[in-house]
Each structure stands twice: as C-alpha cells, then as structure tokens.
Amino acid sequence: MRAITITRHGGRDVLAVLEHPDPSPAPGEVRVRVAAAGLNFAEISARQGLYPDAPKPPCVVGYEVSGTIDAVGSGVTDFQIGDRVLALTRFGGHCDLLCVPSVSAFRMPEAMSFAEAAAIPVNYLTAHHMLFHIGTVHPGSSVLVHMAAGGVGTAVLQLLATVPDVVSFGTASAGKHAHLRAQGCTHPIDYRTKDYVAEVRRIVGDRGVDIVLDPLGGKDWRRSWDLLSPTGRTVAFGLSNVIDGQKRSLWRVIGQLIKTPRFTPLAAMDLNRSLQGVNMGHLWDEVDMLHGQMTAIIALYDKGVIKPHVHAQIPFSDAAEAHRLLEDRENLGKVVLIPDGAAQT
Ligand SMILES: NC(=O)c1ccc[n+]([C@@H]2O[C@H](COP(=O)([O-])OP(=O)(O)OC[C@H]3O[C@@H](n4cnc5c(N)ncnc54)[C@H](OP(=O)(O)O)[C@@H]3O)[C@@H](O)[C@H]2O)c1
C-alpha cells in the first residue's frame, strides 16, 4: 500500500508518498480500500513536531478515512466485502489500504460521497461532543467559536443551527464571513481587524456568552474565560496559537505556554463557570459513546440538516499543497486527501 509519510519533522518538503507492506485484517478488523482521507490541523502540527500524541517520524498520520471494505477478519459479522464505510483511525489514515477494528467503522448513507464521509469523523464528532455532551448548548444559548470557517468551526455552526434561538459568534478572516453566514452564524467577527472580546461585549453587553469553544490557547483561554456569563463554559480543545508558518518555533511555544492561565476550583465556584477540555483522539476507544454520537450525526446528514463543506480534494501526490491550504489559512471547511487514481463511486 501507499501512504503519505512524514519522513522527519519540518516543512512541507518532508512529506513523501512511500510504499509500505499491505496489512491483513486481524480478528475483529475490517480492511478498507481508502477512497478519501481527512486532513486535520493536528496533522500539520504532527509534521511540524508540535503534536505530542503523534508517532515519531518516519510515520503515517491521519484520524479518518472513507472507502470500501475489501477484506474482513474472523469474527466480523456486521460488515461484508463491498460495504462503503467511514472509519476512525488513530494514525495511519493517510494511506490507500488499512485495517481498523470493525467497531470503528460506520456504514455510509447511499447519498454520501467518499469526500464528504472522510470529512465527518473528526470535525463532526468534535463539534457534537463539545456542544451536546459537555458544553451542553440549550435553546437561546449564546456561543462563541474560534477558527469558525475551518473544519470543526463549520461543523459547530451547522449543529448549532439545529438548536432554536441560538446566538452564535464566529471568528474568521473577513473574506470567510459569507461562508460563516451560510452555515448559520449570527455574528461573524474579523479577528484580524477587531478585538473579538470588545466586539462580543458590544453585542451582548457585560453578561457575556454561555459557551466559548477555544482551540487557540495561550492568552485566548484567559480571554475566553473572562467572556463567560454566569454558568458559562469554556471548552479548551486546541493550541493553534503555537503555529505560525511552516516550521515550529520553540520560542512561540514557550510564549504561549507562559500566557496559559492557571484556574482554581475556588474561582470556578465563585463565578459559576466551568472549564472543560476535549481531546477526541483520546476518546477514539470510547466505542459506545462515539457510536451514539455518530448515529446522531449520520441521521442529521440523512435529513439534510448537516452537510460537510469540502474545500478541496487533493491527490496524495500533492499532499504538500493540502498542508499548505491549512497552513496558509485558505480553507473553508475540510481539505480531503485522495489516493492517486482511487475510484470515487
Ligand atoms: N481537541 C480535539 O479533539 C480537536 C479535534 C479537532 C480539531 N481540534 C483543533 O481545532 C482547531 C481547528 O481545527 P480544524 O481542523 O477545524 O482547523 P482548520 O480547518 O485547519 O481551520 C483552519 C482555519 O482556522 C483559522 N486560523 C486561526 N488561527 C489559526 C492559526 N494559528 N493557524 C492556522 N489557521 C488558523 C484560519 O482561518 P482564518 O482565515 O479565519 O484565520 C484557517 O483557515 C485546531 O486547533 C485543532 O487542533 C481539536
């Protein structure tokens, strides 16, 4: 099989499509002939050497794929060769053939394309988990989401639109505001030209917002906390502020860590606020929880309520371009990687 391989930490030139041995399914596994694989911000961090969970290079990363089952291991009764599935992987997803436990695979609806299917697991499970399992959005809630035009942000806005009377704020470059509005965002904010805290306060007043979904980290976690209403929740789910450009800067990392606020339970109690953390990669084995969430997400897709926004489908052989789209902040929604020559029907 062929896989996009991070040969060492560094810029986009460290990516190479290399041959690896074909895997065979172990008991309880299915083998998927990959048609599309999702690219996530985490994999940009992994290439740069800023993602502690990632395997050491040379390595193949990737959390999600879609494709067709071409072999089943012993004991698998719920899938057959030829089934179209989307699947969760913990690394190794950026390849054209891989094995996953059958519990990590989900049958695709007929109307769903492979590109859409590869855009679902990380973005929509993360969004669904933050809004409905831990951040608990209610009718009338006010929610601020950062990086709102990206993959997770787009999924968050689409899911928020399923809850009545939600007021949503999304930070993104000005050129992406039409996209935000199309996903249901009430108040797009251009964080490059406006202070988002002042802008949110101008609209909601001193009360603040009920939920802030914050993948920026560093000083923004403090600013998110300060923006919360009584009973407000901050969900910390990323540290994008450490990334700027193609290569890691340890000074930038240290700078952001120094600015990370220290919270105490006393402050949380006095202010009636909570801080919640999410790392979906560490929940990939929580099969029962994820099955409930994925079933809900696929049902919303079937009803036409959500639809992944695929910004670009890029062949494996041009993986550096796919990484560039995210690094240069050009993407709206999801960038999907396609094995060269893979059938899309
Ligand atoms: N904890 C978890 O389980 C989990 C799961 C998924 C994702 N995440 C995190 O969630 C965040 C969003 O992920 P994603 O995959 O949705 O991202 P994405 O699709 O790559 O979104 C990238 C967009 O975010 C904006 N942005 C803001 N600050 C940025 C920065 N420092 N570097 C690059 N882009 C920046 C850019 O748009 P503008 O033009 O608007 O600036 C860019 O186009 C990341 O921090 C990721 O690590 C966490």
The ligand as an SDF file (V2000), in Angstrom:
LIG
                    3D

 48 52  0  0  0  0  0  0  0  0999 V2000
   -9.1980   18.5200   20.7410 N   0  0  0  0  0  0  0  0  0  0  0  0
   -9.6880   17.8700   19.7140 C   0  0  0  0  0  0  0  0  0  0  0  0
  -10.1430   16.7520   19.8390 O   0  0  0  0  0  0  0  0  0  0  0  0
   -9.6860   18.5360   18.3760 C   0  0  0  0  0  0  0  0  0  0  0  0
  -10.2940   17.9170   17.2770 C   0  0  0  0  0  0  0  0  0  0  0  0
  -10.2770   18.5950   16.0530 C   0  0  0  0  0  0  0  0  0  0  0  0
   -9.6610   19.8360   15.9470 C   0  0  0  0  0  0  0  0  0  0  0  0
   -9.0790   20.3650   17.0420 N   0  0  0  0  0  0  0  0  0  0  0  0
   -8.4430   21.6900   16.9750 C   0  0  0  0  0  0  0  0  0  0  0  0
   -9.3940   22.5980   16.4970 O   0  0  0  0  0  0  0  0  0  0  0  0
   -8.7720   23.6140   15.7570 C   0  0  0  0  0  0  0  0  0  0  0  0
   -9.4440   23.7180   14.4150 C   0  0  0  0  0  0  0  0  0  0  0  0
   -9.1700   22.5430   13.6800 O   0  0  0  0  0  0  0  0  0  0  0  0
   -9.6890   22.4110   12.1960 P   0  0  0  0  0  0  0  0  0  0  0  0
   -9.2050   21.0910   11.6930 O   0  0  0  0  0  0  0  0  0  0  0  0
  -11.1110   22.7440   12.1300 O   0  0  0  0  0  0  0  0  0  0  0  0
   -8.8480   23.5810   11.5300 O   0  0  0  0  0  0  0  0  0  0  0  0
   -8.8120   24.0320   10.0700 P   0  0  0  0  0  0  0  0  0  0  0  0
   -9.9270   23.5090    9.2770 O   0  0  0  0  0  0  0  0  0  0  0  0
   -7.4510   23.7810    9.6060 O   0  0  0  0  0  0  0  0  0  0  0  0
   -9.0370   25.6200   10.2120 O   0  0  0  0  0  0  0  0  0  0  0  0
   -8.0350   26.4490    9.8670 C   0  0  0  0  0  0  0  0  0  0  0  0
   -8.5950   27.8770    9.8430 C   0  0  0  0  0  0  0  0  0  0  0  0
   -8.5250   28.4360   11.1430 O   0  0  0  0  0  0  0  0  0  0  0  0
   -8.0950   29.7900   11.0770 C   0  0  0  0  0  0  0  0  0  0  0  0
   -6.9570   30.0020   11.9950 N   0  0  0  0  0  0  0  0  0  0  0  0
   -6.9960   30.7250   13.1250 C   0  0  0  0  0  0  0  0  0  0  0  0
   -5.8340   30.6850   13.7660 N   0  0  0  0  0  0  0  0  0  0  0  0
   -5.0000   29.9190   13.0280 C   0  0  0  0  0  0  0  0  0  0  0  0
   -3.6540   29.5130   13.1590 C   0  0  0  0  0  0  0  0  0  0  0  0
   -2.8910   29.8620   14.1920 N   0  0  0  0  0  0  0  0  0  0  0  0
   -3.1290   28.7390   12.1900 N   0  0  0  0  0  0  0  0  0  0  0  0
   -3.8600   28.3610   11.1300 C   0  0  0  0  0  0  0  0  0  0  0  0
   -5.1620   28.7040   10.9650 N   0  0  0  0  0  0  0  0  0  0  0  0
   -5.7280   29.4830   11.9050 C   0  0  0  0  0  0  0  0  0  0  0  0
   -7.7690   30.0620    9.6130 C   0  0  0  0  0  0  0  0  0  0  0  0
   -8.8770   30.7810    9.0850 O   0  0  0  0  0  0  0  0  0  0  0  0
   -8.9080   32.3800    9.1230 P   0  0  0  0  0  0  0  0  0  0  0  0
   -8.6160   32.8160    7.7230 O   0  0  0  0  0  0  0  0  0  0  0  0
  -10.2800   32.6750    9.5330 O   0  0  0  0  0  0  0  0  0  0  0  0
   -7.8490   32.8120   10.0660 O   0  0  0  0  0  0  0  0  0  0  0  0
   -7.7050   28.7050    8.9680 C   0  0  0  0  0  0  0  0  0  0  0  0
   -8.1730   28.6950    7.6140 O   0  0  0  0  0  0  0  0  0  0  0  0
   -7.2760   23.2510   15.7280 C   0  0  0  0  0  0  0  0  0  0  0  0
   -6.6340   23.8970   16.7830 O   0  0  0  0  0  0  0  0  0  0  0  0
   -7.3060   21.7680   16.0010 C   0  0  0  0  0  0  0  0  0  0  0  0
   -6.0960   21.2980   16.5500 O   0  0  0  0  0  0  0  0  0  0  0  0
   -9.0620   19.7460   18.2290 C   0  0  0  0  0  0  0  0  0  0  0  0
  1  2  1  0
  2  3  2  0
  2  4  1  0
  4  5  1  0
  4 48  2  0
  5  6  2  0
  6  7  1  0
  7  8  2  0
  8  9  1  0
  8 48  1  0
  9 10  1  0
  9 46  1  0
 10 11  1  0
 11 12  1  0
 11 44  1  0
 12 13  1  0
 13 14  1  0
 14 15  2  0
 14 16  1  0
 14 17  1  0
 17 18  1  0
 18 19  2  0
 18 20  1  0
 18 21  1  0
 21 22  1  0
 22 23  1  0
 23 24  1  0
 23 42  1  0
 24 25  1  0
 25 26  1  0
 25 36  1  0
 26 27  1  0
 26 35  1  0
 27 28  2  0
 28 29  1  0
 29 30  1  0
 29 35  2  0
 30 31  1  0
 30 32  2  0
 32 33  1  0
 33 34  2  0
 34 35  1  0
 36 37  1  0
 36 42  1  0
 37 38  1  0
 38 39  2  0
 38 40  1  0
 38 41  1  0
 42 43  1  0
 44 45  1  0
 44 46  1  0
 46 47  1  0
M  CHG  2   8   1  16  -1
M  END
$$$$
